[in-house]
């Protein structure tokens, strides 16, 4: 069982008590990866959420940079929600240690520790909301820039 107490250092995980951290840790495993390795590929199975414990990862699609992720950040939350194939590539830029929460383990957490699973869902929803707002802002800024070029 990985020690996930590092998570409470990040604001998005501050509502997690010791029991929640322990329950989440029991559902997760650690995965160490070297720079250049792929965590997941576009179209691959959406079967787990990953939390970055250390290192830097790059999210891209079709060769276009989307985002960099570092300690405390996570990705793959949509996989736990809908199980759809991966929507981007995630590559390790600097050696990384990831916390992996498989979809089956999250389903078990929902049955066995619903209050903890609800906190995980809340964190995922906050992150999805943040990313949607950021995407909307970028799209509007790009549209405004096009208009300024005319």
N, C-alpha and C positions, 0 to 999 in steps of 0.2 A: 504494500500500500504506500503510494507516494505521499510525502509530506507536502501538503498544499497550503500551509500557513503563510507562505509568501503572498498569497492572493489578497489577504486582508490589508496589505499595504496599499492596494489600489482602490480608489474611491468606489468603483463600480461593484466591488465585492465586499464593501464594508458592512453590509447587513448580515453577513455570514458569521454565525457563532461557531464555537469550537465543535459542537455536535454536527453542524452543517459541513464544516470543513472535513471532519473525519468521515462523514457519510459520503461526501463527494470523492474524497481520496480513496475510499474503498471501492468505488466504481471506476476509478481511473488507473491508467498505467503511464509510465514514462517512456519516452522514445527519444533517443539521442541520434542526431543527424549531423553530417559533415557538410561544409560549404559545397554547394553545387548539386546536392541531392534534392530530389523532388519529394515533397510531402504528399502532394496530390496533383492530378492532371485534369484539365478541362474534359468533361465527359465521363470521368472516372466515377466509381461508386461513391455516393454521398452517405457514408456509413459512420462518421464520427465528427465530433467537435474537438478542436485542438486549442489549448491555451499555451502561450509561449512563456516558458519559465526563464529561458535565457537564449541569447542569440538574436539574429535578425533574419526575417523572411521577406521575400518579395512576392506580392500578388500581382499577376499579370494575365492578360488574355490577348491572344493573337499577337504576342510580342509587345503589346502596349502595357506600360507600367500603370498599375492601379493604385497600389499602396505598399508601404513598408510596415512590417509588424515587429514589435519588440516586446520585452518582458511585460506581462500582465495583459497583453492584448490576446484576442482569440479570433478564430475563424472556423467556418464549418457549421455555424449555428443553424443554417438553413437545412443542413443534412439531418439534424435532429428533429426539425419541424416537419419536413415533407419527404425526406429520403430521396429527393431528386438527385440526378448526377451533378457532379461538381461544375460550378459555373466559371471557374478560373483555374489557372495553374498557380501553385504555391511552391516556390523554390527557396532553399536555404542560402542566404547570402553570407552569413557568418555562422560557424558551428552553433548548433542549437539543441536545447533540451525542451521537448514538448510534453505537455500533459494531454493524454488522449482519453476522451470520454466517448466510447462506442455507443451507437444508437441503442443497442440491446441493453447496455448497462444503464442508460438514461431511462429506458422503459421500466426497468426493474426498480430504479430509484423512485420513479413516479408511483409505483405500486407500494413499495416498502417504506419510503420516506417522503410522502407527498409534500410536506412543508419545505423540505430541502429542494425538491424538484421544482417547486413553485418559485423559489429564490433563483434557481438556475434559469428558469423560463423568464423571470423578470429581468435578469441581466441580459439575456439574449434579446428580449424585446427592446430594451434601452439601446443596445448596440445597433440593432436593425433600424430603429428610429433615427439614431445619429447618422448612420450611413445613408439613409434615404434623404434626410435633410441636406447632408453634404452633397449628394449627387444632384439634388434639385438646385442647389446654389450654383454648382459647377455648370449645370446645363443652362441656367439663366444667365450666368456670367458669359458663357460662350455665345449665347444668342445675342446678348448685348454687344459683345465684341464684333460679331458679324455685322450688326446694324451700324456700328460706328465706322466700319470699313467701307460701307456703301457710299 
